[in-house]
Amino acid sequence: MKRRWFIPAAVLAAMALALGACGGDDGGGTEEGDGEVTIFSLWTGSEEEAFKKVLTQFTEETGIRTKYEAARDFLPVIRTRLNAGNPPEVGILPRPGFVDELARDEALIPLEDLGLDVDAINENYGDTWIDLATFEDTAYGVVAKANSKSTVWYKPNSFQQNGFEVPQTWDQLEQIVQSYKSKGEVPWAVGAQGRDSSWTLTDWFEQIYIRTAGGDNYDKLFSGELPFNDATVKEALEIMLQQVNDENVLNGVDGALSLSFQDAITRVFGTNPQAEMHMLGGFTGGIAIGANPDLKPGETIDFFPFPTIKEEHGDPLVGSGDVAAAFVNNEDVAELLEFLSTPEAGRTWVSTGAIVSPNKGVPDDAYPNELVRKEADQVKNAESFRFDGSDLLPGTLGQDFGTLLQNVIKNPNNVDSLLDDYQAEAEQAFS
């Protein structure tokens, strides 16, 4: 059984009083709001800009103002605010496991308690996305956005100039990498600086692991049933290190560990490119085009699905989703969550090119370019789907997994001891 982070009873009592004072769920039903909703998220840059367009639309239609706050270290900040009895009214939860943790601790308001029609909201979503926002058969939020993470970004014009075909297999990708190096080009830019960008390495690992160990082992690993020092983990890391190493990455491993994920994107698709490819989620296109509007989808920027490694494990999709959930119960909050669940909000959101919507009512023609339409199609038609593994881990284990992988690429000869230490931490977290 997973360990959930614990809020002492005295703190929960203080939280209950604070929530009641500002409209929390005290058994008396949804209260009147004050005309403004505070929202807390980790989104910055193009993701924040896209979300604010949706919030602007909400204000125009309802008259309810919004106040947006962001912090990349979302989890520790939200915990601090919860323990102090000072939660935001709405949080955009970046981890599926975090919905469960907060719901278990009674920190979230069920949609039904907000006076919302859960069945009507869920009509817009498939079971995968409904489950993401549900704990013990109770709906606690709305899936705000989704992304594929099984995407490798490249320059089609560069591939054409070099006579490269889009790789279908890992071996074919390796041939492209070697060819780039033989021509004096840098194959990859990787940004894995500090804890804020360490998750880029977990994305690398997850794509490789599910394609070498299979979906069942993937589920077991990220639910605590399979140890992190298992042979399947070591095999996946060996394959990952074939690409993420001093020879293949811009400025070597030290360079990757000194570069944010945003800066790594611009090293490939900026006005002064220094590398040829970038492995990161579907949101990469929006960030790249935001930084360099001269990019042309399908010509100077595109992506291909992460290639197959072992044929028996096929072409699974690893992706992510963010859940909008309420910490405070009032009519303004209820109205915002209901609005975020509508195809209307989804259409505005996807029109920015920054996200893919899991809302079934958002049509393909709402997407502004072929990159996001292509990603949306990938999400809809995946032969199998798994959520980002590190996002499923309890407590701080997910962020610590990124730190582990930073140490692995820095000290590849110490893999066994690093995995043993992390497994000891995992056993505590899952106990």
Residue pairs with C-beta under 8 A, 6 or more apart in sequence:
1 430
1 431
2 97
2 100
2 223
2 224
2 394
2 429
2 430
3 394
3 395
3 428
3 429
3 430
3 431
4 100
4 101
4 104
4 105
4 394
4 395
5 79
5 101
5 105
5 394
5 395
6 105
7 15
7 82
7 83
7 105
7 107
11 83
11 85
12 105
12 106
14 85
15 82
15 83
15 85
15 87
15 107
16 24
16 26
17 85
18 24
18 85
18 86
18 87
19 25
19 26
19 85
19 87
19 327
19 328
19 329
20 26
22 89
22 328
22 330
23 30
23 31
23 32
23 33
23 89
23 328
23 329
23 330
23 333
24 109
24 327
24 328
24 329
25 109
25 110
25 113
25 329
26 329
29 113
29 115
30 113
30 114
30 115
30 329
30 330
30 331
30 334
31 329
31 330
31 331
32 330
32 331
33 64
33 330
33 331
33 332
33 333
33 335
34 330
34 332
35 63
35 64
35 65
35 332
36 64
36 65
36 66
36 67
36 332
37 64
37 65
37 66
37 67
37 89
37 90
37 332
37 333
37 336
38 66
38 67
38 69
38 88
38 89
38 90
39 55
39 66
39 67
39 68
39 69
39 88
39 89
39 90
39 91
39 92
39 336
40 69
40 70
40 71
40 74
40 77
40 78
40 81
40 88
40 90
40 91
40 92
41 48
41 51
41 68
41 69
41 70
41 74
41 91
41 92
41 94
41 322
42 70
42 71
42 72
42 73
42 74
42 92
42 94
43 51
43 70
43 92
44 70
44 72
45 262
45 287
45 290
46 283
46 286
46 287
46 290
46 352
46 354
47 283
47 286
47 354
47 355
48 68
48 70
49 290
49 352
49 354
50 286
50 349
50 352
50 353
50 354
50 355
51 68
51 92
51 349
52 68
53 348
53 349
53 352
54 340
54 345
54 348
54 349
55 66
55 68
57 344
57 345
57 348
58 64
58 66
58 336
58 339
58 345
59 65
59 66
61 339
62 335
62 339
64 332
64 335
64 336
66 336
69 88
71 77
72 196
73 195
73 196
74 94
75 95
75 98
75 396
75 399
78 87
78 88
78 91
81 87
81 88
82 102
82 107
82 327
87 107
87 327
87 328
88 327
88 328
89 326
89 327
89 328
89 330
89 332
89 333
90 324
90 325
90 326
90 327
90 328
90 333
90 336
90 337
91 324
91 325
91 327
92 144
92 322
92 323
92 324
93 99
93 102
93 141
93 322
93 323
93 324
93 325
94 320
94 322
94 391
95 391
95 392
95 398
96 132
96 321
96 323
96 387
96 391
96 392
97 391
97 392
97 393
97 394
97 398
99 108
99 132
99 133
99 134
99 135
99 140
99 141
99 323
99 325
100 135
101 394
101 395
102 108
102 140
102 325
103 135
103 136
103 138
103 140
104 135
107 327
108 140
108 141
108 325
108 326
108 327
109 140
109 325
109 326
109 327
109 328
109 329
109 333
110 138
110 139
110 140
111 118
111 121
111 139
111 140
111 141
111 142
111 337
112 118
112 138
112 139
113 329
114 326
114 329
114 333
114 334
114 337
115 331
115 334
116 334
116 337
116 338
118 139
121 139
121 142
121 338
121 341
122 130
122 139
124 341
124 342
124 343
124 359
124 360
124 361
125 143
125 358
125 359
125 360
126 358
126 360
128 358
128 385
129 143
129 146
129 321
129 358
130 139
132 143
132 321
132 323
132 387
133 139
133 140
133 141
133 142
133 143
133 323
133 325
134 140
140 323
140 325
141 323
141 324
141 325
141 326
141 337
142 323
142 324
142 325
142 337
142 340
142 341
143 321
143 322
143 323
143 324
143 358
144 321
144 322
144 323
144 324
144 340
145 321
145 322
145 349
145 355
145 356
145 357
145 358
146 319
146 320
146 321
146 322
146 355
146 356
146 357
146 358
146 379
147 281
147 282
147 283
147 319
147 320
147 321
147 355
147 356
147 375
147 379
148 281
148 282
148 317
148 318
148 319
148 356
148 375
148 378
148 379
148 382
149 203
149 206
149 207
149 280
149 281
149 282
149 318
149 319
149 320
149 388
150 207
150 305
150 306
150 316
150 317
150 318
150 319
150 378
151 279
151 280
151 281
151 282
151 284
151 303
151 304
151 305
151 306
151 375
151 378
152 173
152 277
152 278
152 279
152 303
152 304
152 305
152 306
152 307
153 265
153 268
153 269
153 277
153 278
153 279
153 280
153 284
153 285
153 288
153 301
153 302
153 303
154 276
154 277
154 278
154 302
154 303
154 304
155 268
155 269
155 276
155 300
155 301
155 302
156 298
156 299
156 300
156 301
156 302
157 299
157 300
158 164
158 276
159 165
159 166
159 176
162 179
162 180
162 183
164 176
164 179
165 172
166 304
167 173
167 175
167 176
167 304
167 307
168 307
168 308
169 307
169 308
169 309
170 211
170 239
170 307
170 308
170 309
172 307
173 307
174 242
174 243
176 187
177 187
177 188
177 243
177 248
180 186
180 187
180 276
181 187
181 247
181 248
185 275
185 276
186 248
186 249
186 250
186 274
186 275
186 276
187 243
187 248
187 249
187 275
187 276
187 277
188 243
188 244
188 248
188 249
188 250
188 275
188 276
188 277
188 278
188 279
189 249
189 250
189 259
189 264
189 265
189 267
189 268
189 274
189 275
189 277
189 278
190 200
190 201
190 204
190 244
190 249
190 250
190 256
190 259
190 264
190 278
190 279
191 197
191 200
191 256
191 259
191 260
191 261
191 262
191 263
191 264
191 265
191 267
192 198
192 200
192 201
192 256
192 257
192 259
192 261
192 402
192 405
192 406
192 409
193 256
193 257
193 258
193 259
193 260
193 261
195 399
195 402
195 403
196 260
197 259
197 260
197 261
198 399
198 402
198 403
198 405
198 406
199 390
199 398
199 399
199 402
200 261
200 264
200 280
200 402
201 244
201 402
201 405
201 406
201 409
202 388
202 389
202 390
202 398
202 401
202 402
202 405
203 279
203 280
203 281
203 318
203 388
204 240
204 243
204 244
204 279
204 405
205 236
205 237
205 240
205 389
205 405
206 218
206 318
206 386
206 388
206 389
206 390
207 279
207 306
207 318
208 236
208 239
208 240
208 309
209 217
209 218
209 221
209 232
209 233
209 236
209 389
210 218
210 313
210 316
210 318
210 386
211 306
211 308
211 309
211 310
211 313
211 316
212 232
212 235
212 236
212 239
212 309
212 310
212 313
213 221
213 232
213 233
213 235
213 236
213 313
214 312
214 313
215 313
215 316
215 384
215 386
217 226
217 232
218 386
218 389
219 225
219 386
220 226
221 228
221 230
221 232
221 233
221 389
222 389
222 390
222 392
222 393
223 392
224 426
224 429
224 430
226 232
227 233
227 423
227 426
228 419
228 422
228 423
228 426
229 416
229 419
229 420
229 422
229 423
233 419
234 415
234 416
234 419
237 408
237 415
239 309
240 409
241 408
241 409
241 412
243 249
244 253
244 256
244 409
245 252
245 253
245 409
245 412
246 252
246 253
249 255
249 256
250 256
250 259
250 264
250 267
250 274
250 275
251 258
251 259
253 409
253 410
256 264
256 409
257 406
257 409
257 410
259 267
261 280
262 287
262 291
264 278
264 280
265 278
265 280
265 284
265 287
265 288
265 291
266 288
266 291
266 292
267 273
267 274
267 275
267 278
268 274
268 275
268 276
268 277
268 278
268 288
269 278
269 288
269 291
269 292
269 295
269 300
269 301
270 288
270 291
270 292
271 292
271 294
278 284
279 306
281 319
281 320
282 303
282 356
282 371
282 372
282 375
282 378
283 354
283 355
284 303
285 297
285 301
285 303
285 353
285 369
285 371
285 372
285 375
286 352
286 353
286 354
286 355
286 372
288 295
288 301
289 295
289 297
289 301
289 353
289 369
294 300
295 301
297 369
297 370
297 371
298 370
298 371
301 371
302 371
303 371
303 374
303 375
305 315
305 378
308 314
308 315
314 383
314 384
315 383
316 382
316 383
316 384
316 385
316 386
317 378
317 379
317 382
317 383
317 384
317 385
317 386
318 385
318 386
318 387
318 388
318 389
319 379
319 382
319 385
319 386
319 387
319 388
320 387
320 388
320 391
321 358
321 387
324 336
324 337
324 340
325 337
326 333
326 334
326 337
339 345
341 359
342 359
342 361
343 359
343 360
343 361
343 362
346 357
346 359
346 361
346 362
346 366
347 357
347 362
347 363
347 366
349 355
349 357
350 356
350 357
350 362
350 366
350 367
350 368
350 372
350 376
351 366
351 367
351 368
352 368
353 367
353 368
353 369
353 371
353 372
355 372
356 372
356 375
356 376
356 379
357 376
358 379
364 373
364 376
364 377
367 373
367 376
379 385
390 398
390 399
390 401
390 402
391 398
392 398
393 401
393 426
393 429
394 429
394 430
395 429
397 425
397 426
397 429
400 422
400 425
401 422
404 418
404 419
404 422
407 414
407 418
408 414
408 415
408 418
411 418
